[in-house]
Amino acid sequence: MLYIYTLVLSFLIVYVLIPPLGKLAFRLDFVDKPREDVERKIHRNPIPLTASYAIFIGFFTSYLLFTREFTWETGALFLGGILLLAIGTVDDWFKTKGKDFPALPKLIVQVSAAILVFFSGIAFSGFVNPFNGEYVLLPTWLQFILTILWIFGVTTVINFSDGLDGLAGGLAAISAGTLFVVALSKGQTSSAMLSMTLIGVTLAYLRYNKPPARVFMGDAGATFLGFILAVIALDGAFKQATVLSLFIPVLALGVPIFDNLFVVIKRFLQGKSIYQADASQVHYRLLRAGMNHKQAVMFLYLISTCLGLSSIILLLLQG
């Protein structure tokens, strides 16, 4: 029942906080303004960028209230979330002025948040050898590199996916639902609670972000969701994983991971910064192919759900 309670409370907190924060955004001019000269800016009215704060408050209030887990791991999650919220807010503020925030400070802060998580004890430590059933413990330096790359990568790809109303929030909810099933099957209550709390905040956000959106979470919210999803996978799906089951969290986050790997490789080959915003993600390509907004979002929801189910089937095969 605790899972249901945290889902309901996290949903209600975000649902109640978003409207007043939206009004505050208009008073502060903290809104995403439409720009006809930019293909990515498909909205036609100013949209508040304050949903991230409701998501952050709803997430940690619900999780801490029902788990009472005031541990190093939870502290790292909280501090990492604060760091991402802060740098994301600065980035979003620049965007409200039609400017681009430099990539390097974002990179430093995102890596710093990942380092906090690693030193709190949450890490990709190894895998089970499929031939002899023994656990292969990776050297500490490799654990560090793989953990940082995973957290930074998932944080980045969820942020890159935030291009259409309802898309990033919906993909995060589907991924969190998949990771909840994985954690529940492995008896990992902490990861299951994190997943269910994330589902609650994303569903509430989607009530306001579904097409046509009335609020955005901006870079601050999208990077926060990606950060939490990455940590859930590390603390759950990757624990005691076999070589084959390492693909479970990758499939659970399949749509943003596979799409943005393509985008990053393409930008790299073109000599562009991976942070340089453009309209090369799959959702923009679907729009150019003739789909309308809702069709593109629902299509990607379907693909994400299929990949999530595939990861659950893989989990069952491992069992």
Disulfide bonds with the S-S distance in Angstrom:
none
